[in-house]
Amino acid sequence: MMKISEINYSVIFDALKAYHEVEEDDSVWEIFNQADDQIEEIANALKVLGE
């Protein structure tokens, strides 16, 4: 499990890619920008990191 101090933008971005099972960086941005609740998207990424 990661320490809070190790979590940064790229770690969260990679976790969002894994959560949504996409390969393209643009796909993550598209999903994130169209999300009704972007905070929930971040929370889902953090859950992936905790696994």
mmCIF file of the N, C-alpha and C atoms, coordinates in Angstrom:
data_MODEL
# 
_entry.id   MODEL 
# 
loop_
_atom_site.group_PDB 
_atom_site.id 
_atom_site.type_symbol 
_atom_site.label_atom_id 
_atom_site.label_alt_id 
_atom_site.label_comp_id 
_atom_site.label_asym_id 
_atom_site.label_entity_id 
_atom_site.label_seq_id 
_atom_site.pdbx_PDB_ins_code 
_atom_site.Cartn_x 
_atom_site.Cartn_y 
_atom_site.Cartn_z 
_atom_site.occupancy 
_atom_site.B_iso_or_equiv 
_atom_site.pdbx_formal_charge 
_atom_site.auth_seq_id 
_atom_site.auth_comp_id 
_atom_site.auth_asym_id 
_atom_site.auth_atom_id 
_atom_site.pdbx_PDB_model_num 
ATOM 1   N N  . MET A 1 1  ? 0.846   -1.173 0.000   1.00 0.00 ? 1  MET A N  1 
ATOM 2   C CA . MET A 1 1  ? 0.000   0.000  0.000   1.00 0.00 ? 1  MET A CA 1 
ATOM 3   C C  . MET A 1 1  ? 0.893   1.238  0.000   1.00 0.00 ? 1  MET A C  1 
ATOM 4   N N  . MET A 1 2  ? 0.449   2.256  -0.706  1.00 0.00 ? 2  MET A N  1 
ATOM 5   C CA . MET A 1 2  ? 1.238   3.487  -0.824  1.00 0.00 ? 2  MET A CA 1 
ATOM 6   C C  . MET A 1 2  ? 1.029   4.381  0.388   1.00 0.00 ? 2  MET A C  1 
ATOM 7   N N  . LYS A 1 3  ? 2.053   5.150  0.663   1.00 0.00 ? 3  LYS A N  1 
ATOM 8   C CA . LYS A 1 3  ? 1.925   6.179  1.685   1.00 0.00 ? 3  LYS A CA 1 
ATOM 9   C C  . LYS A 1 3  ? 1.261   7.392  1.049   1.00 0.00 ? 3  LYS A C  1 
ATOM 10  N N  . ILE A 1 4  ? 0.549   8.151  1.838   1.00 0.00 ? 4  ILE A N  1 
ATOM 11  C CA . ILE A 1 4  ? -0.109  9.362  1.341   1.00 0.00 ? 4  ILE A CA 1 
ATOM 12  C C  . ILE A 1 4  ? 0.904   10.284 0.677   1.00 0.00 ? 4  ILE A C  1 
ATOM 13  N N  . SER A 1 5  ? 2.082   10.379 1.243   1.00 0.00 ? 5  SER A N  1 
ATOM 14  C CA . SER A 1 5  ? 3.100   11.285 0.696   1.00 0.00 ? 5  SER A CA 1 
ATOM 15  C C  . SER A 1 5  ? 3.597   10.849 -0.685  1.00 0.00 ? 5  SER A C  1 
ATOM 16  N N  . GLU A 1 6  ? 3.335   9.600  -1.061  1.00 0.00 ? 6  GLU A N  1 
ATOM 17  C CA . GLU A 1 6  ? 3.768   9.090  -2.360  1.00 0.00 ? 6  GLU A CA 1 
ATOM 18  C C  . GLU A 1 6  ? 2.740   9.321  -3.466  1.00 0.00 ? 6  GLU A C  1 
ATOM 19  N N  . ILE A 1 7  ? 1.547   9.751  -3.099  1.00 0.00 ? 7  ILE A N  1 
ATOM 20  C CA . ILE A 1 7  ? 0.484   9.952  -4.083  1.00 0.00 ? 7  ILE A CA 1 
ATOM 21  C C  . ILE A 1 7  ? 0.634   11.323 -4.724  1.00 0.00 ? 7  ILE A C  1 
ATOM 22  N N  . ASN A 1 8  ? 0.700   11.317 -6.045  1.00 0.00 ? 8  ASN A N  1 
ATOM 23  C CA . ASN A 1 8  ? 0.792   12.569 -6.785  1.00 0.00 ? 8  ASN A CA 1 
ATOM 24  C C  . ASN A 1 8  ? -0.103  12.485 -8.024  1.00 0.00 ? 8  ASN A C  1 
ATOM 25  N N  . TYR A 1 9  ? -0.039  13.506 -8.844  1.00 0.00 ? 9  TYR A N  1 
ATOM 26  C CA . TYR A 1 9  ? -0.876  13.585 -10.036 1.00 0.00 ? 9  TYR A CA 1 
ATOM 27  C C  . TYR A 1 9  ? -0.745  12.347 -10.921 1.00 0.00 ? 9  TYR A C  1 
ATOM 28  N N  . SER A 1 10 ? 0.466   11.948 -11.234 1.00 0.00 ? 10 SER A N  1 
ATOM 29  C CA . SER A 1 10 ? 0.642   10.832 -12.168 1.00 0.00 ? 10 SER A CA 1 
ATOM 30  C C  . SER A 1 10 ? 0.167   9.510  -11.576 1.00 0.00 ? 10 SER A C  1 
ATOM 31  N N  . VAL A 1 11 ? 0.300   9.338  -10.282 1.00 0.00 ? 11 VAL A N  1 
ATOM 32  C CA . VAL A 1 11 ? -0.178  8.123  -9.622  1.00 0.00 ? 11 VAL A CA 1 
ATOM 33  C C  . VAL A 1 11 ? -1.702  8.050  -9.716  1.00 0.00 ? 11 VAL A C  1 
ATOM 34  N N  . ILE A 1 12 ? -2.373  9.156  -9.435  1.00 0.00 ? 12 ILE A N  1 
ATOM 35  C CA . ILE A 1 12 ? -3.836  9.189  -9.521  1.00 0.00 ? 12 ILE A CA 1 
ATOM 36  C C  . ILE A 1 12 ? -4.284  8.993  -10.967 1.00 0.00 ? 12 ILE A C  1 
ATOM 37  N N  . PHE A 1 13 ? -3.597  9.631  -11.904 1.00 0.00 ? 13 PHE A N  1 
ATOM 38  C CA . PHE A 1 13 ? -3.936  9.495  -13.317 1.00 0.00 ? 13 PHE A CA 1 
ATOM 39  C C  . PHE A 1 13 ? -3.815  8.034  -13.757 1.00 0.00 ? 13 PHE A C  1 
ATOM 40  N N  . ASP A 1 14 ? -2.732  7.367  -13.376 1.00 0.00 ? 14 ASP A N  1 
ATOM 41  C CA . ASP A 1 14 ? -2.546  5.956  -13.728 1.00 0.00 ? 14 ASP A CA 1 
ATOM 42  C C  . ASP A 1 14 ? -3.609  5.080  -13.072 1.00 0.00 ? 14 ASP A C  1 
ATOM 43  N N  . ALA A 1 15 ? -3.995  5.419  -11.854 1.00 0.00 ? 15 ALA A N  1 
ATOM 44  C CA . ALA A 1 15 ? -5.043  4.665  -11.170 1.00 0.00 ? 15 ALA A CA 1 
ATOM 45  C C  . ALA A 1 15 ? -6.384  4.845  -11.875 1.00 0.00 ? 15 ALA A C  1 
ATOM 46  N N  . LEU A 1 16 ? -6.661  6.049  -12.357 1.00 0.00 ? 16 LEU A N  1 
ATOM 47  C CA . LEU A 1 16 ? -7.892  6.276  -13.124 1.00 0.00 ? 16 LEU A CA 1 
ATOM 48  C C  . LEU A 1 16 ? -7.876  5.470  -14.421 1.00 0.00 ? 16 LEU A C  1 
ATOM 49  N N  . LYS A 1 17 ? -6.719  5.374  -15.057 1.00 0.00 ? 17 LYS A N  1 
ATOM 50  C CA . LYS A 1 17 ? -6.604  4.554  -16.267 1.00 0.00 ? 17 LYS A CA 1 
ATOM 51  C C  . LYS A 1 17 ? -6.922  3.096  -15.943 1.00 0.00 ? 17 LYS A C  1 
ATOM 52  N N  . ALA A 1 18 ? -6.407  2.611  -14.830 1.00 0.00 ? 18 ALA A N  1 
ATOM 53  C CA . ALA A 1 18 ? -6.664  1.230  -14.428 1.00 0.00 ? 18 ALA A CA 1 
ATOM 54  C C  . ALA A 1 18 ? -8.129  1.030  -14.052 1.00 0.00 ? 18 ALA A C  1 
ATOM 55  N N  . TYR A 1 19 ? -8.692  1.977  -13.325 1.00 0.00 ? 19 TYR A N  1 
ATOM 56  C CA . TYR A 1 19 ? -10.083 1.868  -12.884 1.00 0.00 ? 19 TYR A CA 1 
ATOM 57  C C  . TYR A 1 19 ? -11.033 1.792  -14.079 1.00 0.00 ? 19 TYR A C  1 
ATOM 58  N N  . HIS A 1 20 ? -10.789 2.623  -15.077 1.00 0.00 ? 20 HIS A N  1 
ATOM 59  C CA . HIS A 1 20 ? -11.666 2.656  -16.253 1.00 0.00 ? 20 HIS A CA 1 
ATOM 60  C C  . HIS A 1 20 ? -11.203 1.703  -17.355 1.00 0.00 ? 20 HIS A C  1 
ATOM 61  N N  . GLU A 1 21 ? -10.091 1.013  -17.102 1.00 0.00 ? 21 GLU A N  1 
ATOM 62  C CA . GLU A 1 21 ? -9.547  0.030  -18.030 1.00 0.00 ? 21 GLU A CA 1 
ATOM 63  C C  . GLU A 1 21 ? -9.360  0.608  -19.433 1.00 0.00 ? 21 GLU A C  1 
ATOM 64  N N  . VAL A 1 22 ? -8.682  1.747  -19.500 1.00 0.00 ? 22 VAL A N  1 
ATOM 65  C CA . VAL A 1 22 ? -8.369  2.380  -20.778 1.00 0.00 ? 22 VAL A CA 1 
ATOM 66  C C  . VAL A 1 22 ? -6.855  2.493  -20.925 1.00 0.00 ? 22 VAL A C  1 
ATOM 67  N N  . GLU A 1 23 ? -6.409  2.551  -22.141 1.00 0.00 ? 23 GLU A N  1 
ATOM 68  C CA . GLU A 1 23 ? -4.981  2.655  -22.435 1.00 0.00 ? 23 GLU A CA 1 
ATOM 69  C C  . GLU A 1 23 ? -4.568  4.085  -22.766 1.00 0.00 ? 23 GLU A C  1 
ATOM 70  N N  . GLU A 1 24 ? -5.453  4.822  -23.386 1.00 0.00 ? 24 GLU A N  1 
ATOM 71  C CA . GLU A 1 24 ? -5.126  6.152  -23.894 1.00 0.00 ? 24 GLU A CA 1 
ATOM 72  C C  . GLU A 1 24 ? -5.293  7.212  -22.806 1.00 0.00 ? 24 GLU A C  1 
ATOM 73  N N  . ASP A 1 25 ? -4.322  8.099  -22.703 1.00 0.00 ? 25 ASP A N  1 
ATOM 74  C CA . ASP A 1 25 ? -4.413  9.187  -21.734 1.00 0.00 ? 25 ASP A CA 1 
ATOM 75  C C  . ASP A 1 25 ? -5.611  10.086 -22.015 1.00 0.00 ? 25 ASP A C  1 
ATOM 76  N N  . ASP A 1 26 ? -5.894  10.333 -23.295 1.00 0.00 ? 26 ASP A N  1 
ATOM 77  C CA . ASP A 1 26 ? -7.023  11.192 -23.653 1.00 0.00 ? 26 ASP A CA 1 
ATOM 78  C C  . ASP A 1 26 ? -8.348  10.615 -23.180 1.00 0.00 ? 26 ASP A C  1 
ATOM 79  N N  . SER A 1 27 ? -8.456  9.291  -23.177 1.00 0.00 ? 27 SER A N  1 
ATOM 80  C CA . SER A 1 27 ? -9.690  8.648  -22.728 1.00 0.00 ? 27 SER A CA 1 
ATOM 81  C C  . SER A 1 27 ? -9.966  8.956  -21.266 1.00 0.00 ? 27 SER A C  1 
ATOM 82  N N  . VAL A 1 28 ? -8.917  8.946  -20.456 1.00 0.00 ? 28 VAL A N  1 
ATOM 83  C CA . VAL A 1 28 ? -9.087  9.251  -19.033 1.00 0.00 ? 28 VAL A CA 1 
ATOM 84  C C  . VAL A 1 28 ? -9.578  10.682 -18.862 1.00 0.00 ? 28 VAL A C  1 
ATOM 85  N N  . TRP A 1 29 ? -8.975  11.619 -19.590 1.00 0.00 ? 29 TRP A N  1 
ATOM 86  C CA . TRP A 1 29 ? -9.400  13.021 -19.484 1.00 0.00 ? 29 TRP A CA 1 
ATOM 87  C C  . TRP A 1 29 ? -10.845 13.187 -19.913 1.00 0.00 ? 29 TRP A C  1 
ATOM 88  N N  . GLU A 1 30 ? -11.226 12.501 -20.975 1.00 0.00 ? 30 GLU A N  1 
ATOM 89  C CA . GLU A 1 30 ? -12.596 12.591 -21.469 1.00 0.00 ? 30 GLU A CA 1 
ATOM 90  C C  . GLU A 1 30 ? -13.579 12.071 -20.423 1.00 0.00 ? 30 GLU A C  1 
ATOM 91  N N  . ILE A 1 31 ? -13.288 10.908 -19.862 1.00 0.00 ? 31 ILE A N  1 
ATOM 92  C CA . ILE A 1 31 ? -14.147 10.326 -18.826 1.00 0.00 ? 31 ILE A CA 1 
ATOM 93  C C  . ILE A 1 31 ? -14.197 11.243 -17.612 1.00 0.00 ? 31 ILE A C  1 
ATOM 94  N N  . PHE A 1 32 ? -13.041 11.718 -17.171 1.00 0.00 ? 32 PHE A N  1 
ATOM 95  C CA . PHE A 1 32 ? -12.973 12.562 -15.977 1.00 0.00 ? 32 PHE A CA 1 
ATOM 96  C C  . PHE A 1 32 ? -13.736 13.870 -16.173 1.00 0.00 ? 32 PHE A C  1 
ATOM 97  N N  . ASN A 1 33 ? -13.553 14.512 -17.315 1.00 0.00 ? 33 ASN A N  1 
ATOM 98  C CA . ASN A 1 33 ? -14.212 15.794 -17.571 1.00 0.00 ? 33 ASN A CA 1 
ATOM 99  C C  . ASN A 1 33 ? -15.720 15.662 -17.732 1.00 0.00 ? 33 ASN A C  1 
ATOM 100 N N  . GLN A 1 34 ? -16.196 14.497 -18.157 1.00 0.00 ? 34 GLN A N  1 
ATOM 101 C CA . GLN A 1 34 ? -17.628 14.297 -18.340 1.00 0.00 ? 34 GLN A CA 1 
ATOM 102 C C  . GLN A 1 34 ? -18.301 13.702 -17.105 1.00 0.00 ? 34 GLN A C  1 
ATOM 103 N N  . ALA A 1 35 ? -17.519 13.375 -16.099 1.00 0.00 ? 35 ALA A N  1 
ATOM 104 C CA . ALA A 1 35 ? -18.072 12.763 -14.883 1.00 0.00 ? 35 ALA A CA 1 
ATOM 105 C C  . ALA A 1 35 ? -18.972 13.745 -14.143 1.00 0.00 ? 35 ALA A C  1 
ATOM 106 N N  . ASP A 1 36 ? -20.068 13.210 -13.606 1.00 0.00 ? 36 ASP A N  1 
ATOM 107 C CA . ASP A 1 36 ? -20.969 14.033 -12.797 1.00 0.00 ? 36 ASP A CA 1 
ATOM 108 C C  . ASP A 1 36 ? -20.302 14.450 -11.498 1.00 0.00 ? 36 ASP A C  1 
ATOM 109 N N  . ASP A 1 37 ? -19.464 13.576 -10.956 1.00 0.00 ? 37 ASP A N  1 
ATOM 110 C CA . ASP A 1 37 ? -18.816 13.839 -9.673  1.00 0.00 ? 37 ASP A CA 1 
ATOM 111 C C  . ASP A 1 37 ? -17.325 13.508 -9.786  1.00 0.00 ? 37 ASP A C  1 
ATOM 112 N N  . GLN A 1 38 ? -16.521 14.524 -10.043 1.00 0.00 ? 38 GLN A N  1 
ATOM 113 C CA . GLN A 1 38 ? -15.090 14.296 -10.227 1.00 0.00 ? 38 GLN A CA 1 
ATOM 114 C C  . GLN A 1 38 ? -14.407 13.880 -8.929  1.00 0.00 ? 38 GLN A C  1 
ATOM 115 N N  . ILE A 1 39 ? -14.950 14.300 -7.800  1.00 0.00 ? 39 ILE A N  1 
ATOM 116 C CA . ILE A 1 39 ? -14.392 13.866 -6.509  1.00 0.00 ? 39 ILE A CA 1 
ATOM 117 C C  . ILE A 1 39 ? -14.561 12.356 -6.361  1.00 0.00 ? 39 ILE A C  1 
ATOM 118 N N  . GLU A 1 40 ? -15.694 11.835 -6.791  1.00 0.00 ? 40 GLU A N  1 
ATOM 119 C CA . GLU A 1 40 ? -15.919 10.391 -6.737  1.00 0.00 ? 40 GLU A CA 1 
ATOM 120 C C  . GLU A 1 40 ? -14.929 9.656  -7.649  1.00 0.00 ? 40 GLU A C  1 
ATOM 121 N N  . GLU A 1 41 ? -14.609 10.248 -8.779  1.00 0.00 ? 41 GLU A N  1 
ATOM 122 C CA . GLU A 1 41 ? -13.617 9.657  -9.676  1.00 0.00 ? 41 GLU A CA 1 
ATOM 123 C C  . GLU A 1 41 ? -12.262 9.546  -8.975  1.00 0.00 ? 41 GLU A C  1 
ATOM 124 N N  . ILE A 1 42 ? -11.877 10.591 -8.258  1.00 0.00 ? 42 ILE A N  1 
ATOM 125 C CA . ILE A 1 42 ? -10.615 10.564 -7.504  1.00 0.00 ? 42 ILE A CA 1 
ATOM 126 C C  . ILE A 1 42 ? -10.687 9.496  -6.413  1.00 0.00 ? 42 ILE A C  1 
ATOM 127 N N  . ALA A 1 43 ? -11.821 9.406  -5.726  1.00 0.00 ? 43 ALA A N  1 
ATOM 128 C CA . ALA A 1 43 ? -11.988 8.395  -4.677  1.00 0.00 ? 43 ALA A CA 1 
ATOM 129 C C  . ALA A 1 43 ? -11.859 6.990  -5.263  1.00 0.00 ? 43 ALA A C  1 
ATOM 130 N N  . ASN A 1 44 ? -12.430 6.762  -6.436  1.00 0.00 ? 44 ASN A N  1 
ATOM 131 C CA . ASN A 1 44 ? -12.313 5.454  -7.081  1.00 0.00 ? 44 ASN A CA 1 
ATOM 132 C C  . ASN A 1 44 ? -10.860 5.146  -7.433  1.00 0.00 ? 44 ASN A C  1 
ATOM 133 N N  . ALA A 1 45 ? -10.130 6.158  -7.871  1.00 0.00 ? 45 ALA A N  1 
ATOM 134 C CA . ALA A 1 45 ? -8.710  5.966  -8.174  1.00 0.00 ? 45 ALA A CA 1 
ATOM 135 C C  . ALA A 1 45 ? -7.941  5.590  -6.909  1.00 0.00 ? 45 ALA A C  1 
ATOM 136 N N  . LEU A 1 46 ? -8.261  6.239  -5.803  1.00 0.00 ? 46 LEU A N  1 
ATOM 137 C CA . LEU A 1 46 ? -7.584  5.926  -4.540  1.00 0.00 ? 46 LEU A CA 1 
ATOM 138 C C  . LEU A 1 46 ? -7.908  4.508  -4.081  1.00 0.00 ? 46 LEU A C  1 
ATOM 139 N N  . LYS A 1 47 ? -9.124  4.037  -4.356  1.00 0.00 ? 47 LYS A N  1 
ATOM 140 C CA . LYS A 1 47 ? -9.485  2.654  -4.021  1.00 0.00 ? 47 LYS A CA 1 
ATOM 141 C C  . LYS A 1 47 ? -8.615  1.676  -4.803  1.00 0.00 ? 47 LYS A C  1 
ATOM 142 N N  . VAL A 1 48 ? -8.367  1.988  -6.077  1.00 0.00 ? 48 VAL A N  1 
ATOM 143 C CA . VAL A 1 48 ? -7.510  1.133  -6.901  1.00 0.00 ? 48 VAL A CA 1 
ATOM 144 C C  . VAL A 1 48 ? -6.112  1.068  -6.296  1.00 0.00 ? 48 VAL A C  1 
ATOM 145 N N  . LEU A 1 49 ? -5.620  2.195  -5.804  1.00 0.00 ? 49 LEU A N  1 
ATOM 146 C CA . LEU A 1 49 ? -4.288  2.223  -5.200  1.00 0.00 ? 49 LEU A CA 1 
ATOM 147 C C  . LEU A 1 49 ? -4.228  1.377  -3.934  1.00 0.00 ? 49 LEU A C  1 
ATOM 148 N N  . GLY A 1 50 ? -5.351  1.275  -3.231  1.00 0.00 ? 50 GLY A N  1 
ATOM 149 C CA . GLY A 1 50 ? -5.389  0.523  -1.989  1.00 0.00 ? 50 GLY A CA 1 
ATOM 150 C C  . GLY A 1 50 ? -5.472  -0.979 -2.185  1.00 0.00 ? 50 GLY A C  1 
ATOM 151 N N  . GLU A 1 51 ? -5.686  -1.410 -3.411  1.00 0.00 ? 51 GLU A N  1 
ATOM 152 C CA . GLU A 1 51 ? -5.821  -2.851 -3.674  1.00 0.00 ? 51 GLU A CA 1 
ATOM 153 C C  . GLU A 1 51 ? -4.483  -3.522 -3.806  1.00 0.00 ? 51 GLU A C  1 
# 
